[in-house]
Amino acid sequence: MPQPITFNTVREIALGLPGAADGMSYGAPAVKVNGKLFIRWREDLNAIVLKTTFEEREAMMEEDPKVYYITDHYLNYEWVLVSLEHVSPDVLPDLIKPSYDLARKGKK
């Protein structure tokens, strides 16, 4: 049986990117680059919040709504929730890198 994905799994991948550093966001563990948030842990949902674009978020949610979703809070923000219970570990690097790139380029 595969190991469950935890925030630490995500964190280790993210911290491998240049300039990525541990941080906090609204009292929750997060990862930032140049002081800009790109991943936040939502322990209450067993999910991470990733920086994205509205277009990419819609495509992700359409592709796999069990993995990618939002709550009403994120409706007007370019973020997507990713269920750690349902996401494949193989896709994590491909999810984290675009989020990192958006934050690194200074998109809030």
N, C-alpha and C positions, 0 to 999 in steps of 0.2 A: 504494500500500500504506500503511495507517495506521501511524502511529508507535507503537512499543511503549509500553505503560504502564510507568512506572518509579515507584519510591518517591517520587521528586521530583515527579512528576505529582500523586500523592496528597497529598503534603506541601503543595504550592502551594494546592490546594483547601482543605485543612484550615486552613492558616494565614490564610485569608481570613475565618475565623469569629472573632467577638469573643473576645479573651482567649486564643486558641490560641497555643501557643509550642512551639518546638523543644525536645526533651528526649532523654533516653536511657532505655532499659529493658533491663536485662540485657545491657548493652554494645552494644545496637543502637539506631539512630536511631528516634525516636518523636516523637509529637506529643501534647501535654498541654494541658489547660485547668484553671486553678486548681490546678496541680500534680497533676492526676489524668490518668492515661493513657487515651487513647481510640484511638490507632493506634500500632502497632509494626511495624517492618519485619522480615520473616523472609527474609533474603537467601538462606539455604540452600534455601528452598522457593519463591522468587520469589513471595512472597505477603505480604499485610499481615494483621495480627491486629486485628480490630475489636471494640470493646465492643458487646455486644448483650444480649439476654435469652435464656433457654433456649427460650422459645416461638418467638421470631423466628428464632433459629438453626435450629431444627428445620424451620420453614417454608422458610427459605432453602435448606437442604441438600436438602430434598425437591424444591424447584422446580428447582434446577440444581446437582447434586452435582459437576459438573466445575469450577464456579466457587467454590462454598461448601462447606467441609469442616472437619473438625477432626482433630487427632491425639489419641492417647490422653492426652497431657499436658493438653489443654483439656477433656477429658470432663466434669469437675466444675466448670468455670468458665464464666461467661457471656461467652465470646469465640468468634469465628468466624474462620477463615482464609479469605481471599479471594485466589484465584489471579489474579495480575496478567496472566498469559498469556491467560487465558480471559474475564476480566471485560470488559464493554463500557464504554468511557470515558464514555458517556452516563449510566450509572447511578452513577458514582462520587460525585457530590454527594449523591444520595439515600441512599447507603450511609453516607457520612461524617457527615452532619448528625445522624441518630439516635444514632450512637455518641458524638458530641460532646455531645448533649443529656443522655445518660445520665451521662457523666463530669461535666458541668457541675453536674448536680443532686446530685453527690456519691456516686453509686453506685460502689463500688470494683470 
